[in-house]
């Protein structure tokens, strides 16, 4: 009996229609980082975004948990009076890479004023992973920007709630034990904190469940290097001609073909294998759909013999599923080569 066909996940082209070349290019880079089958240390997505641009994704009347969280982060950033990171650039309106290169001089600096946003995965929604956003205000040429890193892991709600509860010790939010009983409620509550100490990672590693290599990547600025590289690759793919094609793709077939092409180009040029989606992250991809850059499309032919595997042979994490050759462990990025 033939096995179920695997899925190819192509970018959803309608999310980009009407967007600028720069916006689409940044989305491509952010989505590739967060939705890659690689180690968690390579799924850190640093973003620098002018606060005035972030404002358009706020709505005090919205019932959407992500919009609610976004609005609270914006309001918090408006109230932050001082920033320990002040950068002056040659460009009056610098691109993200120019800002990231400047931040590399102090990648682990703790600004004390932080806001932490946790978007937990569950078995139905956000299945590809939990997102943790670490936000701070920086000043670029005297203007407020949000600089934030989105980290990805595989914690379920219970672990996320424990982390959130610990951060309350450094926050002015209510410290009721029942505050984080509902994952959707947690998703609406970014936690403003005053983080002690000089090192950002020394503080965060005590309260968030990530492997040491994630904190090492931040300490050494490796996540900034990776984003700079991905921004350049994405920029080379999303040419003005391709943006015209994106806007002209009207039928499902045209959009699916174009989405698959873009995914293949990103995979080939970055050496990353993309999986479904960068969803659940708060404006890491700041111009596209909040919930997914990817759409499942049936792969034309991908069948193979499957075997039940209890644990990953590379990292030991539980798999407990039938998998075939080429399966990628979601915990460590190891590839199953078959028997």
ZISULNOR-V274324 format. One record per residue. N is the residue number from 1. RES is the residue in three letters. OMEGA is omega in degrees with one decimal (999 if undefined). Layout:
N/RES/OMEGA, N/RES/OMEGA
//
This chain:
1/UNK/-180.0, 2/UNK/179.7, 3/UNK/175.9, 4/UNK/-179.1, 5/UNK/176.2, 6/UNK/-177.3, 7/UNK/168.6, 8/UNK/-177.0, 9/UNK/-178.0, 10/UNK/178.0, 11/UNK/176.8, 12/UNK/-174.6, 13/UNK/-179.1, 14/UNK/178.3, 15/UNK/-175.1, 16/UNK/-175.6, 17/UNK/-177.6, 18/UNK/178.6, 19/UNK/178.8, 20/UNK/178.0, 21/UNK/-179.5, 22/UNK/179.7, 23/UNK/-179.1, 24/UNK/-179.7, 25/UNK/178.1, 26/UNK/177.1, 27/UNK/-179.9, 28/UNK/179.4, 29/UNK/-178.7, 30/UNK/179.7, 31/UNK/-179.9, 32/UNK/179.4, 33/UNK/-172.1, 34/UNK/-174.9, 35/UNK/178.9, 36/UNK/175.0, 37/UNK/180.0, 38/UNK/178.5, 39/UNK/-176.5, 40/UNK/179.3, 41/UNK/177.4, 42/UNK/176.4, 43/UNK/174.6, 44/UNK/-175.8, 45/UNK/176.0, 46/UNK/-177.6, 47/UNK/172.5, 48/UNK/-172.3, 49/UNK/178.3, 50/UNK/-175.4, 51/UNK/180.0, 52/UNK/176.5, 53/UNK/178.6, 54/UNK/-174.1, 55/UNK/-174.9, 56/UNK/176.7, 57/UNK/178.4, 58/UNK/179.1, 59/UNK/-177.0, 60/UNK/-179.4, 61/UNK/-174.2, 62/UNK/173.3, 63/UNK/179.9, 64/UNK/-177.4, 65/UNK/-177.9, 66/UNK/177.5, 67/UNK/177.1, 68/UNK/179.8, 69/UNK/179.3, 70/UNK/-179.9, 71/UNK/179.5, 72/UNK/178.2, 73/UNK/178.6, 74/UNK/179.8, 75/UNK/177.2, 76/UNK/-178.0, 77/UNK/177.6, 78/UNK/-175.1, 79/UNK/178.5, 80/UNK/-172.2, 81/UNK/-173.6, 82/UNK/175.4, 83/UNK/178.9, 84/UNK/177.3, 85/UNK/177.9, 86/UNK/-174.7, 87/UNK/173.3, 88/UNK/-176.4, 89/UNK/177.5, 90/UNK/179.7, 91/UNK/178.2, 92/UNK/178.4, 93/UNK/-169.5, 94/UNK/170.4, 95/UNK/-175.6, 96/UNK/-176.7, 97/UNK/178.0, 98/UNK/178.4, 99/UNK/-178.8, 100/UNK/177.7, 101/UNK/178.2, 102/UNK/179.5, 103/UNK/-179.6, 104/UNK/178.4, 105/UNK/-179.2, 106/UNK/-171.3, 107/UNK/-174.2, 108/UNK/-178.3, 109/UNK/178.0, 110/UNK/-178.5, 111/UNK/-176.7, 112/UNK/177.0, 113/UNK/178.3, 114/UNK/166.8, 115/UNK/-174.9, 116/UNK/178.0, 117/UNK/-177.7, 118/UNK/177.6, 119/UNK/-173.2, 120/UNK/172.8, 121/UNK/169.3, 122/UNK/-173.3, 123/UNK/-179.3, 124/UNK/-178.7, 125/UNK/176.3, 126/UNK/-173.4, 127/UNK/-174.7, 128/UNK/174.7, 129/UNK/174.0, 130/UNK/175.8, 131/UNK/175.1, 132/UNK/179.1, 133/UNK/-179.8, 134/UNK/-169.9, 135/UNK/172.7, 136/UNK/177.6, 137/UNK/173.4, 138/UNK/178.0, 139/UNK/176.9, 140/UNK/-177.4, 141/UNK/177.5, 142/UNK/-178.4, 143/UNK/-178.2, 144/UNK/171.4, 145/UNK/165.5, 146/UNK/170.0, 147/UNK/-178.5, 148/UNK/174.2, 149/UNK/171.7, 150/UNK/178.4, 151/UNK/-178.2, 152/UNK/169.5, 153/UNK/-173.9, 154/UNK/176.3, 155/UNK/169.9, 156/UNK/-172.0, 157/UNK/-176.0, 158/UNK/178.8, 159/UNK/178.7, 160/UNK/-179.2, 161/UNK/178.3, 162/UNK/178.1, 163/UNK/-179.1, 164/UNK/-179.3, 165/UNK/179.5, 166/UNK/-179.4, 167/UNK/-179.6, 168/UNK/177.9, 169/UNK/-178.0, 170/UNK/-172.0, 171/UNK/174.8, 172/UNK/177.1, 173/UNK/177.2, 174/UNK/-177.6, 175/UNK/178.3, 176/UNK/-179.2, 177/UNK/-178.0, 178/UNK/-170.7, 179/UNK/-175.7, 180/UNK/-179.5, 181/UNK/-174.8, 182/UNK/-178.4, 183/UNK/179.8, 184/UNK/176.0, 185/UNK/176.9, 186/UNK/-178.6, 187/UNK/-178.7, 188/UNK/-169.9, 189/UNK/166.9, 190/UNK/-171.6, 191/UNK/176.1, 192/UNK/-177.2, 193/UNK/168.3, 194/UNK/-173.9, 195/UNK/-179.9, 196/UNK/175.0, 197/UNK/-178.0, 198/UNK/-176.5, 199/UNK/178.6, 200/UNK/-175.8, 201/UNK/177.0, 202/UNK/178.2, 203/UNK/-171.4, 204/UNK/-175.8, 205/UNK/178.7, 206/UNK/-170.3, 207/UNK/179.8, 208/UNK/-173.4, 209/UNK/177.4, 210/UNK/178.4, 211/UNK/-176.6, 212/UNK/-176.9, 213/UNK/175.3, 214/UNK/-179.8, 215/UNK/177.6, 216/UNK/179.7, 217/UNK/178.6, 218/UNK/-179.9, 219/UNK/-175.2, 220/UNK/-179.6, 221/UNK/-179.4, 222/UNK/178.3, 223/UNK/177.7, 224/UNK/177.2, 225/UNK/-177.8, 226/UNK/179.3, 227/UNK/177.3, 228/UNK/179.2, 229/UNK/-179.0, 230/UNK/175.8, 231/UNK/-179.5, 232/UNK/179.5, 233/UNK/-179.4, 234/UNK/179.3, 235/UNK/-179.9, 236/UNK/-179.5, 237/UNK/-175.5, 238/UNK/178.9, 239/UNK/175.5, 240/UNK/179.3, 241/UNK/179.7, 242/UNK/177.3, 243/UNK/175.2, 244/UNK/177.7, 245/UNK/179.1, 246/UNK/-178.0, 247/UNK/-178.8, 248/UNK/-178.0, 249/UNK/-174.2, 250/UNK/-176.1, 251/UNK/178.5, 252/UNK/-178.6, 253/UNK/178.9, 254/UNK/-178.8, 255/UNK/179.4, 256/UNK/178.6, 257/UNK/-177.6, 258/UNK/178.1, 259/UNK/178.9, 260/UNK/178.2, 261/UNK/-178.8, 262/UNK/178.9, 263/UNK/-179.7, 264/UNK/179.0, 265/UNK/179.6, 266/UNK/179.5, 267/UNK/-176.9, 268/UNK/-174.0, 269/UNK/-179.8, 270/UNK/-175.8, 271/UNK/179.1, 272/UNK/172.6, 273/UNK/-175.7, 274/UNK/176.2, 275/UNK/-177.6, 276/UNK/-16.6, 277/UNK/175.9, 278/UNK/-172.8, 279/UNK/178.6, 280/UNK/-179.3, 281/UNK/-173.6, 282/UNK/174.3, 283/UNK/165.0, 284/UNK/169.0, 285/UNK/-160.2, 286/UNK/-177.0, 287/UNK/-172.7, 288/UNK/176.9, 289/UNK/-177.5, 290/UNK/-168.0, 291/UNK/176.3, 292/UNK/169.2, 293/UNK/-170.7, 294/UNK/177.6, 295/UNK/-178.8, 296/UNK/176.8, 297/UNK/-179.4, 298/UNK/175.3, 299/UNK/-171.7, 300/UNK/177.5, 301/UNK/177.4, 302/UNK/-179.1, 303/UNK/178.6, 304/UNK/-179.6, 305/UNK/-176.9, 306/UNK/-178.6, 307/UNK/177.4, 308/UNK/-179.6, 309/UNK/-177.9, 310/UNK/-177.3, 311/UNK/175.7, 312/UNK/179.8, 313/UNK/-178.9, 314/UNK/-175.7, 315/UNK/178.0, 316/UNK/-179.3, 317/UNK/-179.7, 318/UNK/174.4, 319/UNK/176.0, 320/UNK/-178.9, 321/UNK/173.5, 322/UNK/-178.1, 323/UNK/178.9, 324/UNK/-179.7, 325/UNK/-178.2, 326/UNK/177.3, 327/UNK/-179.2, 328/UNK/178.7, 329/UNK/-178.9, 330/UNK/-177.1, 331/UNK/-174.9, 332/UNK/-179.1, 333/UNK/177.9, 334/UNK/-177.2, 335/UNK/177.9, 336/UNK/-175.2, 337/UNK/-179.8, 338/UNK/-178.1, 339/UNK/999
//
